[in-house]
Amino acid sequence: MSTHAAPTEPIGLQVISAAQSVSSALDIALTAAGGSLGMWLVLVAASGKDQRHGAHSELSVATGDDAAALSDDMHRIEVAGLVVRRTDPHDPSESGVELTEAGRALFHRLLRVVVAFDARLRTGFTVEEIDVFTSTLERLRGNVAAGEPR
């Protein structure tokens, strides 16, 4: 019997695989409710205090989207009547995004899906295990942010 542990898949690949599975499953659930993951991310970012969010660039950061993908999502969502763009009267170069009544209704419908999906993900885990998992993800983010090891 060998005393060496079997090699494991690199942790980065495990995280990517799990994230892709979770993302795909959430997108399927949101699509069934009349939305999509991209739409949900924009609606969340646009649903800030008093239903407004800052500039397009802030939405991009909040959703983790690149500018081209965000523009495509924003255009589709705007054409669907879910958001309206507003120019900041104090800074005409900045446009904000506001949810419409239809956008708020979809946001709340999709929120129920996201809450149920989160409950499904948490099935079988204790509060302590979720805390350790959250801490582990934070450490992974920190390790990546710290750059390459020397």
Z-matrix of the N, CA and C atoms (Angstrom, degrees):
N
C 1 1.447
C 2 1.530 1 108.18
N 3 1.328 2 115.97 1 134.76
C 4 1.461 3 122.10 2 -177.52
C 5 1.525 4 110.43 3 -80.01
N 6 1.334 5 115.38 4 144.32
C 7 1.463 6 120.22 5 177.13
C 8 1.516 7 111.46 6 -94.32
N 9 1.340 8 116.83 7 -4.02
C 10 1.461 9 121.10 8 179.38
C 11 1.518 10 110.06 9 -89.15
N 12 1.308 11 115.63 10 138.25
C 13 1.468 12 120.07 11 176.46
C 14 1.524 13 108.79 12 -71.73
N 15 1.321 14 115.33 13 145.08
C 16 1.464 15 119.97 14 176.92
C 17 1.520 16 108.98 15 -64.38
N 18 1.333 17 117.28 16 141.71
C 19 1.467 18 118.54 17 178.52
C 20 1.527 19 110.08 18 -61.32
N 21 1.298 20 114.69 19 142.90
C 22 1.460 21 119.19 20 178.70
C 23 1.517 22 109.20 21 -110.53
N 24 1.306 23 114.50 22 159.61
C 25 1.461 24 120.27 23 176.25
C 26 1.532 25 108.18 24 -61.93
N 27 1.330 26 118.03 25 140.85
C 28 1.468 27 119.04 26 178.47
C 29 1.530 28 111.45 27 -54.28
N 30 1.316 29 115.52 28 141.23
C 31 1.465 30 120.60 29 -175.15
C 32 1.524 31 112.07 30 -60.03
N 33 1.323 32 117.61 31 -36.06
C 34 1.461 33 120.37 32 178.38
C 35 1.522 34 111.71 33 -60.45
N 36 1.333 35 116.60 34 -41.63
C 37 1.467 36 120.04 35 178.36
C 38 1.526 37 111.50 36 -67.62
N 39 1.336 38 116.49 37 -36.17
C 40 1.465 39 119.67 38 176.75
C 41 1.531 40 110.45 39 -63.69
N 42 1.326 41 116.95 40 -43.45
C 43 1.468 42 121.58 41 179.45
C 44 1.524 43 110.09 42 -63.67
N 45 1.336 44 117.04 43 -45.17
C 46 1.471 45 121.07 44 179.79
C 47 1.520 46 110.65 45 -61.35
N 48 1.318 47 116.91 46 -45.76
C 49 1.466 48 120.63 47 -179.55
C 50 1.523 49 111.65 48 -62.19
N 51 1.329 50 116.27 49 -45.34
C 52 1.467 51 119.88 50 178.90
C 53 1.524 52 110.65 51 -64.53
N 54 1.325 53 117.28 52 -42.89
C 55 1.470 54 120.95 53 -179.56
C 56 1.525 55 111.06 54 -63.63
N 57 1.314 56 117.37 55 -40.30
C 58 1.462 57 120.27 56 178.48
C 59 1.525 58 111.11 57 -65.07
N 60 1.328 59 116.85 58 -40.45
C 61 1.470 60 120.67 59 178.59
C 62 1.528 61 111.20 60 -64.32
N 63 1.321 62 116.00 61 -46.27
C 64 1.461 63 120.81 62 -179.48
C 65 1.530 64 109.93 63 -65.19
N 66 1.334 65 116.98 64 -45.30
C 67 1.456 66 121.86 65 179.92
C 68 1.529 67 111.04 66 -59.50
N 69 1.307 68 116.30 67 -45.68
C 70 1.472 69 120.93 68 -179.88
C 71 1.527 70 111.23 69 -63.34
N 72 1.321 71 116.92 70 -44.57
C 73 1.464 72 120.63 71 -179.93
C 74 1.527 73 111.34 72 -65.03
N 75 1.334 74 117.11 73 -40.18
C 76 1.460 75 120.34 74 178.18
C 77 1.525 76 110.33 75 -66.38
N 78 1.325 77 117.56 76 -41.53
C 79 1.459 78 120.96 77 178.12
C 80 1.524 79 110.71 78 -60.58
N 81 1.321 80 117.86 79 -41.08
C 82 1.470 81 121.77 80 177.90
C 83 1.524 82 110.18 81 -61.94
N 84 1.337 83 116.67 82 -44.80
C 85 1.468 84 120.86 83 179.81
C 86 1.525 85 111.23 84 -64.07
N 87 1.334 86 116.80 85 -41.98
C 88 1.466 87 120.46 86 179.99
C 89 1.529 88 111.11 87 -69.44
N 90 1.317 89 117.13 88 -37.32
C 91 1.465 90 121.17 89 178.03
C 92 1.525 91 110.32 90 -63.14
N 93 1.319 92 116.87 91 -39.84
C 94 1.468 93 120.94 92 178.02
C 95 1.528 94 111.67 93 -62.42
N 96 1.340 95 116.13 94 -25.07
C 97 1.467 96 120.97 95 -179.73
C 98 1.526 97 111.87 96 -96.56
N 99 1.340 98 117.57 97 8.61
C 100 1.454 99 120.71 98 176.71
C 101 1.517 100 115.29 99 94.08
N 102 1.317 101 117.63 100 14.32
C 103 1.457 102 120.97 101 179.61
C 104 1.510 103 110.89 102 -129.67
N 105 1.304 104 115.92 103 -152.75
C 106 1.465 105 123.73 104 175.05
C 107 1.524 106 106.63 105 -162.16
N 108 1.314 107 115.98 106 168.13
C 109 1.454 108 119.26 107 179.02
C 110 1.528 109 110.69 108 -63.92
N 111 1.330 110 117.74 109 -44.48
C 112 1.464 111 120.90 110 178.25
C 113 1.518 112 111.68 111 -59.89
N 114 1.324 113 115.88 112 -43.06
C 115 1.461 114 120.97 113 179.01
C 116 1.527 115 110.08 114 -63.64
N 117 1.320 116 116.67 115 -43.81
C 118 1.462 117 121.10 116 -179.90
C 119 1.529 118 110.39 117 -59.46
N 120 1.330 119 117.41 118 -45.19
C 121 1.461 120 120.41 119 -178.38
C 122 1.524 121 111.64 120 -61.77
N 123 1.330 122 116.98 121 -40.14
C 124 1.466 123 120.05 122 178.06
C 125 1.526 124 110.07 123 -68.57
N 126 1.338 125 117.78 124 -42.83
C 127 1.465 126 120.38 125 179.93
C 128 1.523 127 111.16 126 -62.74
N 129 1.324 128 116.94 127 -39.84
C 130 1.472 129 120.45 128 177.65
C 131 1.524 130 110.04 129 -62.13
N 132 1.328 131 116.08 130 -47.31
C 133 1.464 132 119.82 131 -178.91
C 134 1.523 133 111.37 132 -63.68
N 135 1.335 134 116.78 133 -34.67
C 136 1.467 135 120.60 134 -178.21
C 137 1.524 136 112.60 135 -82.62
N 138 1.313 137 117.43 136 -8.12
C 139 1.464 138 119.80 137 -174.75
C 140 1.521 139 112.86 138 -96.92
N 141 1.313 140 116.83 139 24.95
C 142 1.462 141 121.10 140 179.43
C 143 1.512 142 111.88 141 -61.13
N 144 1.318 143 115.63 142 -173.01
C 145 1.467 144 121.36 143 -178.24
C 146 1.520 145 110.81 144 -49.23
N 147 1.272 146 117.12 145 132.37
C 148 1.457 147 129.34 146 -175.60
C 149 1.534 148 112.88 147 51.32
N 150 1.350 149 113.40 148 36.04
C 151 1.462 150 122.86 149 172.78
C 152 1.520 151 113.68 150 62.19
N 153 1.298 152 118.07 151 25.24
C 154 1.477 153 120.36 152 177.73
C 155 1.515 154 108.78 153 -125.79
N 156 1.287 155 115.16 154 154.12
C 157 1.460 156 121.56 155 172.43
C 158 1.509 157 106.03 156 -134.78
N 159 1.284 158 116.18 157 163.01
C 160 1.457 159 120.49 158 -176.21
C 161 1.512 160 114.04 159 -72.18
N 162 1.271 161 114.43 160 -146.66
C 163 1.458 162 122.80 161 -172.30
C 164 1.517 163 112.07 162 -68.06
N 165 1.320 164 113.74 163 163.94
C 166 1.458 165 122.56 164 176.40
C 167 1.528 166 111.02 165 -50.45
N 168 1.336 167 116.79 166 -41.71
C 169 1.460 168 120.68 167 -178.96
C 170 1.530 169 111.12 168 -63.86
N 171 1.343 170 117.20 169 -35.61
C 172 1.462 171 120.24 170 177.62
C 173 1.521 172 110.44 171 -68.57
N 174 1.329 173 117.10 172 -38.55
C 175 1.463 174 119.91 173 175.85
C 176 1.515 175 110.33 174 -60.96
N 177 1.313 176 116.93 175 -41.50
C 178 1.455 177 121.48 176 -179.68
C 179 1.523 178 110.71 177 -60.22
N 180 1.316 179 116.42 178 -45.70
C 181 1.460 180 120.56 179 178.44
C 182 1.524 181 110.13 180 -64.93
N 183 1.324 182 117.86 181 -43.48
C 184 1.461 183 121.66 182 -177.58
C 185 1.516 184 112.03 183 -64.09
N 186 1.327 185 117.30 184 -35.45
C 187 1.459 186 120.10 185 -177.51
C 188 1.516 187 112.68 186 -92.19
N 189 1.331 188 117.52 187 -12.19
C 190 1.450 189 120.35 188 -177.82
C 191 1.522 190 112.32 189 73.24
N 192 1.318 191 117.13 190 14.47
C 193 1.460 192 122.49 191 -178.26
C 194 1.513 193 110.64 192 -90.48
N 195 1.339 194 115.41 193 153.25
C 196 1.458 195 117.59 194 170.37
C 197 1.524 196 107.88 195 -79.98
N 198 1.297 197 116.52 196 164.39
C 199 1.461 198 121.41 197 -173.00
C 200 1.519 199 112.68 198 -60.46
N 201 1.327 200 118.67 199 -40.62
C 202 1.468 201 121.21 200 -178.37
C 203 1.524 202 111.00 201 -66.34
N 204 1.331 203 117.07 202 -46.17
C 205 1.467 204 120.50 203 179.83
C 206 1.523 205 110.36 204 -64.71
N 207 1.333 206 116.57 205 -40.44
C 208 1.458 207 120.22 206 178.70
C 209 1.523 208 110.70 207 -63.16
N 210 1.316 209 116.84 208 -42.79
C 211 1.469 210 120.22 209 179.11
C 212 1.520 211 110.80 210 -60.64
N 213 1.329 212 117.00 211 -41.98
C 214 1.471 213 120.46 212 178.11
C 215 1.526 214 110.82 213 -63.24
N 216 1.333 215 116.70 214 -47.66
C 217 1.468 216 120.39 215 178.71
C 218 1.525 217 110.64 216 -61.69
N 219 1.332 218 115.77 217 -45.31
C 220 1.464 219 119.85 218 -179.21
C 221 1.523 220 110.95 219 -61.10
N 222 1.318 221 116.88 220 -41.76
C 223 1.463 222 120.34 221 -179.37
C 224 1.527 223 110.20 222 -62.22
N 225 1.332 224 116.50 223 -47.88
C 226 1.474 225 120.02 224 179.44
C 227 1.527 226 111.57 225 -61.16
N 228 1.316 227 116.51 226 -41.82
C 229 1.460 228 120.99 227 -178.10
C 230 1.526 229 110.42 228 -69.69
N 231 1.318 230 115.74 229 -38.44
C 232 1.463 231 120.07 230 178.23
C 233 1.533 232 110.57 231 -67.35
N 234 1.323 233 117.93 232 -45.28
C 235 1.470 234 122.22 233 178.93
C 236 1.533 235 110.21 234 -61.80
N 237 1.317 236 116.51 235 -34.22
C 238 1.468 237 120.76 236 178.62
C 239 1.529 238 111.86 237 -74.33
N 240 1.334 239 117.55 238 -5.94
C 241 1.461 240 120.81 239 178.20
C 242 1.514 241 114.40 240 79.53
N 243 1.330 242 116.49 241 23.28
C 244 1.466 243 120.22 242 -177.89
C 245 1.524 244 112.87 243 -93.08
N 246 1.321 245 116.73 244 -23.88
C 247 1.463 246 121.83 245 177.12
C 248 1.519 247 108.52 246 -140.34
N 249 1.308 248 114.65 247 158.55
C 250 1.464 249 121.24 248 170.53
C 251 1.523 250 107.13 249 -128.47
N 252 1.305 251 114.83 250 143.46
C 253 1.466 252 119.90 251 176.24
C 254 1.515 253 108.07 252 -90.79
N 255 1.302 254 115.80 253 139.60
C 256 1.458 255 122.45 254 178.66
C 257 1.511 256 108.71 255 -126.16
N 258 1.300 257 116.23 256 135.53
C 259 1.461 258 120.42 257 175.27
C 260 1.514 259 108.47 258 -83.48
N 261 1.302 260 115.29 259 135.10
C 262 1.463 261 121.35 260 177.62
C 263 1.524 262 107.97 261 -70.44
N 264 1.357 263 118.21 262 118.52
C 265 1.461 264 119.74 263 -178.29
C 266 1.533 265 112.96 264 -63.05
N 267 1.333 266 117.50 265 -22.78
C 268 1.465 267 120.91 266 179.81
C 269 1.526 268 111.98 267 -86.60
N 270 1.343 269 116.09 268 -21.48
C 271 1.462 270 120.55 269 179.97
C 272 1.528 271 107.93 270 -145.93
N 273 1.337 272 116.95 271 89.45
C 274 1.467 273 121.29 272 -175.64
C 275 1.532 274 114.30 273 -58.77
N 276 1.329 275 118.06 274 -17.87
C 277 1.469 276 119.84 275 178.66
C 278 1.532 277 111.64 276 -77.66
N 279 1.318 278 116.61 277 -14.49
C 280 1.463 279 121.26 278 179.98
C 281 1.525 280 110.14 279 -103.59
N 282 1.342 281 115.05 280 130.72
C 283 1.458 282 118.58 281 175.20
C 284 1.520 283 108.69 282 -116.09
N 285 1.310 284 116.06 283 138.78
C 286 1.451 285 122.05 284 176.62
C 287 1.518 286 109.55 285 -102.29
N 288 1.296 287 115.84 286 170.58
C 289 1.452 288 121.48 287 179.59
C 290 1.519 289 107.89 288 -126.51
N 291 1.310 290 115.59 289 134.74
C 292 1.456 291 121.55 290 -179.07
C 293 1.520 292 108.45 291 -126.89
N 294 1.322 293 116.46 292 136.47
C 295 1.465 294 120.59 293 175.73
C 296 1.521 295 109.37 294 -72.12
N 297 1.312 296 115.88 295 139.85
C 298 1.459 297 120.94 296 172.22
C 299 1.526 298 107.62 297 -86.02
N 300 1.327 299 117.00 298 176.38
C 301 1.472 300 119.76 299 175.47
C 302 1.526 301 110.15 300 -57.23
N 303 1.340 302 116.63 301 -43.92
C 304 1.470 303 120.52 302 178.59
C 305 1.526 304 110.35 303 -63.44
N 306 1.320 305 117.20 304 -38.25
C 307 1.459 306 121.56 305 177.80
C 308 1.517 307 111.91 306 -64.52
N 309 1.334 308 116.45 307 -42.84
C 310 1.471 309 120.18 308 177.43
C 311 1.525 310 110.77 309 -63.88
N 312 1.328 311 117.06 310 -40.60
C 313 1.464 312 120.58 311 179.49
C 314 1.533 313 110.30 312 -63.19
N 315 1.346 314 116.42 313 -45.21
C 316 1.463 315 119.60 314 178.47
C 317 1.522 316 110.51 315 -65.40
N 318 1.324 317 116.98 316 -41.49
C 319 1.466 318 120.64 317 177.86
C 320 1.532 319 110.30 318 -54.74
N 321 1.327 320 117.14 319 -47.58
C 322 1.471 321 120.11 320 -177.95
C 323 1.529 322 111.60 321 -68.79
N 324 1.334 323 117.47 322 -35.37
C 325 1.462 324 120.31 323 176.95
C 326 1.532 325 109.83 324 -65.73
N 327 1.330 326 116.61 325 -44.94
C 328 1.461 327 120.11 326 179.77
C 329 1.526 328 111.77 327 -69.86
N 330 1.326 329 116.67 328 -31.89
C 331 1.466 330 120.21 329 177.15
C 332 1.529 331 110.59 330 -59.30
N 333 1.316 332 116.94 331 -41.09
C 334 1.478 333 119.99 332 177.43
C 335 1.526 334 110.59 333 -60.78
N 336 1.330 335 116.74 334 -39.21
C 337 1.467 336 121.18 335 178.20
C 338 1.524 337 110.17 336 -64.98
N 339 1.329 338 116.53 337 -44.65
C 340 1.468 339 120.99 338 -178.73
C 341 1.529 340 110.91 339 -64.69
N 342 1.323 341 117.52 340 -40.51
C 343 1.466 342 120.94 341 178.66
C 344 1.531 343 110.02 342 -63.96
N 345 1.326 344 117.17 343 -44.28
C 346 1.464 345 120.76 344 178.25
C 347 1.533 346 110.77 345 -64.65
N 348 1.329 347 116.62 346 -39.65
C 349 1.464 348 120.72 347 178.59
C 350 1.524 349 110.17 348 -63.95
N 351 1.331 350 117.03 349 -42.48
C 352 1.458 351 120.74 350 178.23
C 353 1.520 352 110.74 351 -61.48
N 354 1.325 353 116.69 352 -41.33
C 355 1.470 354 120.17 353 177.93
C 356 1.530 355 110.15 354 -61.60
N 357 1.334 356 116.14 355 -39.73
C 358 1.470 357 121.05 356 177.93
C 359 1.530 358 110.24 357 -62.65
N 360 1.325 359 117.28 358 -42.92
C 361 1.463 360 120.44 359 178.90
C 362 1.522 361 111.95 360 -63.82
N 363 1.316 362 117.20 361 -33.48
C 364 1.465 363 121.63 362 -176.64
C 365 1.531 364 113.25 363 -81.26
N 366 1.328 365 116.88 364 -7.87
C 367 1.466 366 120.89 365 -177.39
C 368 1.529 367 111.02 366 -55.94
N 369 1.332 368 115.35 367 128.64
C 370 1.455 369 121.20 368 176.69
C 371 1.519 370 115.02 369 86.24
N 372 1.328 371 117.53 370 -4.66
C 373 1.458 372 121.02 371 179.00
C 374 1.517 373 109.92 372 -101.80
N 375 1.328 374 115.85 373 142.13
C 376 1.459 375 119.80 374 173.11
C 377 1.525 376 108.43 375 -82.37
N 378 1.321 377 115.72 376 165.89
C 379 1.461 378 120.39 377 175.83
C 380 1.529 379 109.87 378 -59.09
N 381 1.312 380 116.19 379 -40.21
C 382 1.463 381 120.26 380 -180.00
C 383 1.527 382 110.84 381 -63.72
N 384 1.334 383 117.94 382 -41.40
C 385 1.464 384 120.67 383 178.94
C 386 1.533 385 111.06 384 -64.14
N 387 1.321 386 116.37 385 -39.42
C 388 1.472 387 119.95 386 177.20
C 389 1.530 388 109.55 387 -63.93
N 390 1.333 389 117.33 388 -41.65
C 391 1.467 390 120.81 389 177.71
C 392 1.529 391 111.24 390 -60.69
N 393 1.330 392 117.46 391 -43.40
C 394 1.465 393 121.39 392 178.97
C 395 1.530 394 109.73 393 -65.34
N 396 1.332 395 116.27 394 -42.07
C 397 1.468 396 120.55 395 179.36
C 398 1.523 397 110.53 396 -62.06
N 399 1.318 398 116.86 397 -45.64
C 400 1.469 399 121.68 398 178.74
C 401 1.525 400 110.34 399 -60.56
N 402 1.317 401 116.31 400 -43.79
C 403 1.461 402 121.20 401 178.55
C 404 1.530 403 110.73 402 -63.55
N 405 1.316 404 116.51 403 -39.91
C 406 1.464 405 121.11 404 178.93
C 407 1.528 406 110.72 405 -63.25
N 408 1.338 407 116.69 406 -44.05
C 409 1.467 408 120.19 407 178.22
C 410 1.527 409 110.54 408 -62.28
N 411 1.331 410 116.98 409 -41.05
C 412 1.469 411 120.70 410 178.10
C 413 1.524 412 110.41 411 -62.07
N 414 1.336 413 117.00 412 -40.90
C 415 1.464 414 120.44 413 178.66
C 416 1.520 415 110.95 414 -66.09
N 417 1.338 416 117.37 415 -39.54
C 418 1.463 417 120.22 416 177.19
C 419 1.529 418 110.35 417 -61.23
N 420 1.356 419 116.36 418 -45.38
C 421 1.472 420 120.25 419 177.41
C 422 1.524 421 110.47 420 -59.43
N 423 1.327 422 116.37 421 -42.91
C 424 1.463 423 121.38 422 179.22
C 425 1.513 424 111.75 423 -63.86
N 426 1.334 425 116.90 424 -41.31
C 427 1.461 426 120.39 425 178.98
C 428 1.526 427 110.92 426 -63.40
N 429 1.315 428 116.43 427 -39.12
C 430 1.467 429 120.65 428 178.66
C 431 1.527 430 109.51 429 -68.72
N 432 1.325 431 116.66 430 -43.81
C 433 1.463 432 121.03 431 -178.67
C 434 1.535 433 111.49 432 -64.56
N 435 1.314 434 116.78 433 -28.83
C 436 1.463 435 120.68 434 -178.69
C 437 1.523 436 111.98 435 -70.84
N 438 1.307 437 117.67 436 -14.23
C 439 1.467 438 121.03 437 178.21
C 440 1.510 439 112.68 438 91.33
N 441 1.297 440 114.06 439 -171.21
C 442 1.462 441 121.78 440 -177.68
C 443 1.522 442 110.84 441 -70.35
N 444 1.344 443 117.11 442 140.85
C 445 1.462 444 119.38 443 175.46
C 446 1.527 445 110.07 444 -67.78
N 447 1.310 446 116.48 445 151.56
C 448 1.481 447 120.80 446 -178.86
C 449 1.473 448 112.00 447 -101.51
